[in-house]
Amino acid sequence: SQNGSYESSNSLDRDFKKKKREHNLEQRIQEAFLQFMASILKGYRDYLVPISKAPTCRATDPDALFQMNAFLRSRDKAHHKFFQMLMKTQMFIKFIEERSFVSDGDHNLAFFDEC
């Protein structure tokens, strides 16, 4: 029947609109998180240790790649506990490794350098 076809089409339209709203919300959450991370890591590049020789087995040691204590001192003292915990996470260590060993042409991480 034509009525059933209309209801099916209407249902698909509702589903599509719902999925689109969900996607937009997810996108806004991702953007907010990215902006937050970029703001708390602002100036991190100043604390990267320049790589002056071929990497050794210690090359991925975060202390060999990043001046952790100097970075911590540059942050508001009220937030030191947060930053101490953040700098121990796999996510932070991976971020520092990627920033240390990638070329300036890496567009995936460019956002952090622009903010």
N, C-alpha and C positions, 0 to 999 in steps of 0.2 A: 504494500500500500504506500501511497505517497506520504501519508502522515508518518509512517514508520521511518521512511527515508529522511524526512525532515528532522525527526527526533534524533536519529543516528548522526546526521550532519551537525545538529545543534550540540550533541554530546561531544563529538569530535572537536568542535570549535571551543567548547568549554575546557576540554582536556588540554588543547593546544595553548589556550590563554593561561591556564593554570601552570603548565610546564614552563611557559615563557616567563611568568612572574617568579617562579622558583629559580629559574636560571638567572634572572636579573638580580634576585636577592643574593644568590651564591656569588655572583660577580662582584656585587657591592661589598660583601663580606671579605672576599679575597683582596679587593683593592684597599679596604680599610686596614687589613692585617699587613699588607705590603707597605702601606704608608707608615703604619706604626713601627714596623721593623726598620724601615729606612730612617725614621726620625730618631729612634733610640741608638742606631749605629752610626749616626751622622759623624763624619770626621774619622771613621775607622781607618781610612787609608793612611793617615798620618802615623799610625802605629804599626803598619806592616813593616817587617824587617826586610830590607833589600836583600835579594838573593844574589850573592856575589860569586858563588862557585857552584859547581855541579852538585845536585842534591845527594845527600848521604842517607844512611838509614834513619838518621834523626830528622830528616827533612820534613816529615809530617808531624813532628812534635810541635804542638801549637806555640809553645814558648820559643821555639826556634824561628817561628814565622811571624809572631805577633808580640808586641810589647804589652802584655796583659796588665801589669801593674800600672804602667803609665796611662793606658787607656782607662783603667778603673779610676785613677786619680783625676782624670779629666771629666768624670761624671759627677753629678750631684751626690753628695755624701749620703743623703737620705735614701738613695737608690743603690748603694753599693752592694747590699745583700742580693738584690735582684740580679745585678750584673755579674757578681761572683758566681751565682748559680747558672746564669745564661752562658757564661764563658766555659762552663764545664760540659755543656750539652754537645751531643754529636752534631746537631744542626749548626751550631756556632763554629765548631772546629772544621766542619766540612766547608762552611762559608769562607773561612780564613784560608783554607787550603786552596779552594777554587780561585780566590782573589789573588793568591800568591803565585799560582802556577798557570794562569791563563793569560792570553794576550789581551792587549787593550781593545781588541776587536770583538771581545765576547759581549754580545748584545743582551744575553739573558740577565747579566748582572749589572748592566749599565745603569739601571734605575737607581741603584744604591749610590752610584757616583754622581748622579745628577741632582740628588736631593740634598 
